[in-house]
């Protein structure tokens, strides 16, 4: 597939390096698919005027784990390690300076408090074997929040708060479900008073969210594997909503991928339980689980802009992006928001 139709010019200055002063103070672009038009809003909190009683907002309750850890070899060489996911007794790790490592080499926390052994290499990843089983509590003691590489800076104290959503509950992601970053407790409470419900799902965001699309992914039409979970209560609420009035609105692409994976269009019902998804949505596919999508502005030629174009059409989405660039909206994880209905 030729990705050039999903490319666009993005000035460096529009990449949001830091979050807005207030979560709900980011700007909002509403895109109406039916009218093929968009409207600018000065702040995300104005989304209240676009929502209706009986709407349901589905959010991802995942929490970003502090999995960026600095290790060193016995010679003193420093390695930045991003711990992605466990595999048996090993961990799959993205390791800087990996060419300077050898199988069997020991890498330790700075100060030597804990050690890992290099077990193998897989593509751009390294398998590390810890000296004992490690947990989220260990990451909390050792690590820092792995902010996206395109921010081109080190994690700071502000990121430990602002790179988590107010919904964050289940640890295990290496990136935030960024559409949820725009919500505050006050905004959520106000929307609930309007009769709008909030329903949780879970997708543990993996490193694949940062990786460029590969030829293999395009050929097989499968993305990186990620764990998902929909509770019985959430599935029941969403299934009832699907067969009654009100809209199902996904807060972010991770929520959408979870919903679309667990939706049975013939029964018009959502399944509950744990699963894995490699769902790759692009123009030509049909999204049936939702009625609207809240999302950020994504990277050119990425799987995320393909997903958004699948929902709203390439021409409308790229025209809206062109408008967003002209109006100097802020892009990517800490950027502004788009609401597509």
NORUR-V703218 format. One record per residue. SS is DSSP state (H for helix, E for strand, - for the rest). OMEGA is omega in whole degrees, -180 to 180 (* if undefined). Layout:
# NORUR-V703218
ss->SS omega->OMEGA
ss->SS omega->OMEGA
This chain:
# NORUR-V703218
ss->- omega->178
ss->- omega->-177
ss->- omega->-177
ss->H omega->177
ss->H omega->-180
ss->H omega->177
ss->- omega->175
ss->- omega->-180
ss->- omega->179
ss->- omega->176
ss->- omega->-179
ss->H omega->-176
ss->H omega->180
ss->H omega->175
ss->E omega->-177
ss->- omega->180
ss->- omega->-179
ss->- omega->179
ss->- omega->173
ss->- omega->-178
ss->- omega->176
ss->- omega->-178
ss->H omega->-176
ss->H omega->177
ss->H omega->175
ss->- omega->-179
ss->- omega->-177
ss->E omega->174
ss->E omega->178
ss->E omega->179
ss->E omega->-180
ss->E omega->-177
ss->- omega->-177
ss->- omega->-179
ss->- omega->-178
ss->- omega->179
ss->E omega->-180
ss->E omega->-179
ss->E omega->178
ss->E omega->173
ss->E omega->-175
ss->- omega->-180
ss->- omega->-178
ss->H omega->-178
ss->H omega->178
ss->H omega->176
ss->H omega->178
ss->H omega->-179
ss->H omega->-178
ss->H omega->-178
ss->- omega->-177
ss->- omega->171
ss->- omega->-179
ss->- omega->170
ss->- omega->176
ss->E omega->175
ss->E omega->-178
ss->E omega->-176
ss->E omega->177
ss->E omega->-176
ss->- omega->179
ss->E omega->180
ss->E omega->180
ss->E omega->178
ss->- omega->178
ss->- omega->-170
ss->- omega->172
ss->E omega->-174
ss->E omega->179
ss->E omega->-179
ss->E omega->176
ss->E omega->177
ss->E omega->179
ss->- omega->177
ss->- omega->179
ss->- omega->179
ss->- omega->-176
ss->E omega->179
ss->E omega->172
ss->E omega->-175
ss->E omega->173
ss->E omega->-178
ss->E omega->-171
ss->E omega->-179
ss->E omega->178
ss->E omega->172
ss->E omega->-174
ss->- omega->180
ss->- omega->-178
ss->E omega->171
ss->E omega->172
ss->E omega->-170
ss->E omega->169
ss->E omega->-170
ss->E omega->174
ss->- omega->-175
ss->- omega->-177
ss->H omega->179
ss->H omega->180
ss->H omega->-180
ss->- omega->178
ss->- omega->176
ss->- omega->-178
ss->- omega->180
ss->- omega->180
ss->E omega->174
ss->E omega->-175
ss->E omega->167
ss->E omega->179
ss->- omega->-174
ss->- omega->175
ss->- omega->-175
ss->- omega->-177
ss->- omega->-173
ss->E omega->175
ss->E omega->178
ss->E omega->177
ss->E omega->-176
ss->E omega->-176
ss->E omega->176
ss->E omega->176
ss->E omega->-177
ss->- omega->-180
ss->- omega->-175
ss->E omega->176
ss->E omega->172
ss->E omega->177
ss->E omega->177
ss->E omega->179
ss->E omega->-178
ss->- omega->171
ss->- omega->177
ss->- omega->-180
ss->- omega->-172
ss->- omega->176
ss->H omega->178
ss->H omega->177
ss->H omega->179
ss->H omega->-180
ss->H omega->179
ss->H omega->-170
ss->H omega->-162
ss->- omega->175
ss->E omega->-179
ss->- omega->-179
ss->- omega->179
ss->- omega->-175
ss->- omega->-178
ss->H omega->-177
ss->H omega->173
ss->H omega->174
ss->- omega->175
ss->- omega->177
ss->- omega->176
ss->- omega->179
ss->- omega->-177
ss->H omega->-179
ss->H omega->-177
ss->H omega->-180
ss->H omega->178
ss->H omega->-170
ss->H omega->175
ss->- omega->169
ss->- omega->175
ss->- omega->175
ss->- omega->-178
ss->- omega->-171
ss->- omega->-176
ss->- omega->-174
ss->E omega->-178
ss->E omega->175
ss->E omega->-180
ss->E omega->175
ss->- omega->175
ss->- omega->-179
ss->- omega->168
ss->- omega->-159
ss->H omega->177
ss->H omega->179
ss->H omega->-178
ss->H omega->-176
ss->H omega->-176
ss->- omega->171
ss->- omega->177
ss->H omega->-179
ss->H omega->179
ss->H omega->179
ss->H omega->180
ss->H omega->179
ss->H omega->178
ss->H omega->178
ss->H omega->176
ss->H omega->176
ss->- omega->-178
ss->- omega->-179
ss->- omega->-177
ss->E omega->175
ss->E omega->-177
ss->E omega->-178
ss->E omega->164
ss->E omega->-179
ss->E omega->166
ss->E omega->178
ss->- omega->-173
ss->- omega->-179
ss->- omega->-178
ss->H omega->-178
ss->H omega->180
ss->H omega->179
ss->- omega->-170
ss->- omega->174
ss->- omega->177
ss->- omega->179
ss->- omega->176
ss->H omega->180
ss->H omega->178
ss->H omega->180
ss->H omega->-178
ss->H omega->-177
ss->H omega->-177
ss->- omega->177
ss->- omega->176
ss->- omega->175
ss->- omega->-179
ss->- omega->178
ss->E omega->179
ss->E omega->177
ss->E omega->178
ss->E omega->175
ss->E omega->-179
ss->- omega->178
ss->H omega->-180
ss->H omega->180
ss->H omega->-180
ss->H omega->-180
ss->H omega->179
ss->H omega->-177
ss->H omega->178
ss->H omega->178
ss->H omega->180
ss->H omega->-178
ss->H omega->-176
ss->- omega->180
ss->- omega->-179
ss->- omega->-179
ss->- omega->-176
ss->- omega->171
ss->E omega->-176
ss->E omega->-179
ss->E omega->173
ss->E omega->177
ss->- omega->-179
ss->H omega->178
ss->H omega->176
ss->H omega->179
ss->H omega->-179
ss->H omega->176
ss->H omega->-178
ss->H omega->-177
ss->H omega->177
ss->H omega->-173
ss->H omega->-178
ss->E omega->175
ss->E omega->-174
ss->- omega->180
ss->- omega->179
ss->- omega->-175
ss->- omega->-178
ss->E omega->176
ss->E omega->176
ss->- omega->174
ss->- omega->175
ss->E omega->178
ss->E omega->180
ss->E omega->173
ss->E omega->179
ss->E omega->170
ss->- omega->-172
ss->- omega->-179
ss->- omega->-178
ss->- omega->-180
ss->- omega->178
ss->- omega->-174
ss->- omega->173
ss->- omega->-180
ss->- omega->177
ss->- omega->-173
ss->- omega->-172
ss->- omega->-173
ss->- omega->177
ss->- omega->-179
ss->E omega->-175
ss->E omega->170
ss->E omega->-177
ss->E omega->175
ss->E omega->175
ss->- omega->-166
ss->- omega->-180
ss->- omega->174
ss->- omega->174
ss->- omega->-180
ss->- omega->176
ss->H omega->-177
ss->H omega->178
ss->H omega->173
ss->H omega->179
ss->H omega->180
ss->H omega->178
ss->H omega->175
ss->H omega->-178
ss->H omega->-172
ss->H omega->-179
ss->- omega->-176
ss->H omega->-174
ss->H omega->-179
ss->H omega->-178
ss->H omega->-179
ss->H omega->175
ss->H omega->177
ss->H omega->177
ss->H omega->178
ss->H omega->177
ss->H omega->-179
ss->H omega->177
ss->H omega->-180
ss->H omega->-178
ss->- omega->176
ss->- omega->168
ss->- omega->179
ss->- omega->-171
ss->E omega->172
ss->- omega->-164
ss->- omega->-180
ss->- omega->-175
ss->- omega->-178
ss->- omega->-172
ss->E omega->174
ss->E omega->177
ss->E omega->-178
ss->E omega->179
ss->- omega->*
